[in-house]
Structures are given as C-alpha cells and as structure tokens.
Amino acid sequence: LRTYETFFEMAKNVNFGDDRGGRDVLYALDFDGVVCDSAGESSLSAFMAAKRAWPELESMLSGDVGSDTAGQDMPAWLKTQMRQLRPIIETGYENLLLIRLLVEEHALNWKPSAVSRGTRPLTIGEIAANWLTLLRDKLLDDYGYSKDQLIDLFGSTRDEWMQQDEAGWLAANRL
C-alpha cells in the first residue's frame, strides 16, 4: 500500500459480501502491530515534531555521543527507549511528550552538573508505571502545550514526511 488513503480508496470498491442476516460485513484492520510495526515511524515522526516544538532539544542532545539531530536521525539510545515504551502510548501525540521526557532524563546521565544533587533519571519501568496516571497530563502542563496542539503538530509533521519522502516513511514502517 502506498498510503493509508490508497488503502481506503481500494476498500471502497471491495465487495465484502453479506452475513446470514443480510447485513453487509466490513472487516477493519488495525495497521500497527497487525499489518506493520509502526513504532519506528511514529517515534521518528515524533522526534521531528518535537524538534519543532522544542528547538532546545538540539542543544540538549548536542554533546551526546552518536547524536546527529540535524536530519531525521534519532540517537540509538532514544530509538531503543521509545520501542521499549511503545506499549504505553495510546495516541500518536503522546510520542512527542515521551521524546522530550526521555531526552531530559538522558541529560541527567551525561550532564550531571546541570542537575541538583540527589536527582536521578526516571527508569523505563517508572515511566511506564506512571504514564497514564501521572506523567502524560503533567507533561502537557509542564511543556506548555495542549493535547490538540500536539495532535496537530504530530499529524502535520507526519503528513509532510509522507509527502516529501514517501519511500523513507514507508521504510520506517516495518512489515
């Protein structure tokens, strides 16, 4: 499939038959985890969008070994942590919050002088355990964005990526 829109256009022309009750039957597939693994794509879309929302992310990562944030490249450690935390994400915009949080927490490890004594980074387990009950909504407030603003930013960034580099976007969605 070239894009989700192409799939939906194709689906309009499919005869789904009818069940025993004479009603039309429609089969709906959830792409993520069924047809493809979009953890890489959603993380990379969020990384690009997060750099737009918070330009200071560039400087927060500037001294990090292996980081080339000028393009789309995410540091390997960030990709790994985003994949580990993918199950807690309910909606795409949450990836932006998670990217920012993980970058801040990572900075505690490699820029200890910027942190007060006794402060340590949250673990992946602590983030996962507290995401829905505490962290997600607190981070929206702390970072000064509404849910709708981040939904729009995430969606527009993803759409631009699809339009500008469809092959790259598709490659980020593992089948």
N, C-alpha and C positions, 0 to 999 in steps of 0.2 A: 504494500500500500504506500502510495506516495505521501499522503497526508490523511489526517482524520476526516477532513471534509470529503476527500475522494471516497473513503470507505462509506460514508453516509450517503453519498450520491449513488454508489453502487447498491447499497442496501434498499434504496427506494424502488429499485427495479427487480428485486428478488421476490419470487412467489413463495411465501412462507407456508402455503398450504392452510389447511384448517384442521382443528382437532375434532373430536367426536361431537362436540356441542355446536359445531358450525361457526365457531368464532375463529378469526384469524389468529395465528400464532406468530409471535415475534421472539426471536432469540437475541438477547443482548449480551455482548461480551465486554468484560472489563479488561482493557488492554494491559494495564500494569499488573504483572505477575501471572497473567494468563497467556496473552499473546506475546508480550515483550516485558523486559525488565527495564523500567524507566528510571531506576534510581540514579544512574549516571547522568542522564539527560536532565532530570529535574534538579539534581544538585548543581550541575553546570549552569543551567538557566538561572537558578537562584544565585549562584556566585556572580554571574554577570550583572544581575539585577541589584544585588546587594552592593556591588561596587558603585552603582549609580546612586543608590540611596545614601550610602555612607562612603564618600570618597576617602575618608581617613583609613579605610581598610587597607588601601595600598601601602600607607606608611606603617600600619600595624604589622604588615607582612614583609616589609622591605628588608629587614635583617634576617628573615627566616631562611635557612638553608633550603635550597631546592625550589624556592618560590619564584615563579615568573608570572606575575599577575597582570602584566601589560596586555596580554591577549586573553584568551579564554582559559588558559591553563590554571588549574587549581593545584595547590600543593598536594602531594601524595597523601600526607597525613590527614588532610581535610577530606579528601575523597573517601579514605578508609573510615573515618569517623561518621561521615554522612551516610555511608552504606550501613554501618552498624546501627545508626539511629533511624533509618528509613521506616521501620515498623511503627514508630510513634507519630509519624506525620499523617494527618487526616486530609489536609488540603495543601495544595502547592505553595501558597504564600508562606506557610509555616517554615519552609526551607530557608527563606531569607533570614528569619529570626534565628534559626539554628546556625546558619553560616556565621552570622555576626557573633553569636554567643560562643561558638567553638573557636573563632579567631581570638576573641578576648580571653577565653580560658587558656588557649595555647600560649598567648603572650605572657601569661603568668609564669610559664615554664622558662621562656627564653629571654624575658626582660624583667627579671626579678627586682631590679632596682626601682621599677615603676610601680611596685606593689608594696603595700604596707606589710609589716612583719605579722606573721600568723595567718596570712591569706594563702590559700592553695586553690588550684583549679578544681572545678567540679569533675567528677569521673563520668564516664559514659553511662554507667548504671544510675548515678544520681540524677543526671539529666533525664534519662528515660523514665525513672520512677516519679519525677516531679513535673514532667512536661505539661500534661493536661490539667493537673490540679493547681499548679502554681506558676511555672515558668512562662508558658506561652503568653498568657494575658499580661503578666508583669512586664515582659519584654516589649510588648506593644506599647505600653505606657512609658517605659524607660527610654525606648528608642524614638518616641515621638511620632509614631505612625498609626493610622487606623488599619483595621483588617482590610477594608475596602481599598485603601490606597496601596497596600502591598499586593492585594489580588490583582489590581490594575497593572502595577509595575511588573509583577511576575509574568502576567499574561502578555503584556506588550513586548517585554524582553524576549520571551519565548517565540512570539509571533515574528519579531524582527529576525531572530536567528533562523527560523524556518524559511523566511523569505530570502534572506541573504546567503544562506549556506544550507540548503535542504539536505545535501549529501552528508554534511557534518552532523546535522541534527539527527538524521535517521541513524547514522553510525553510533550515536551516543545512546540509542535505544537498543539494547541487546535483545536478540530473539532467542 
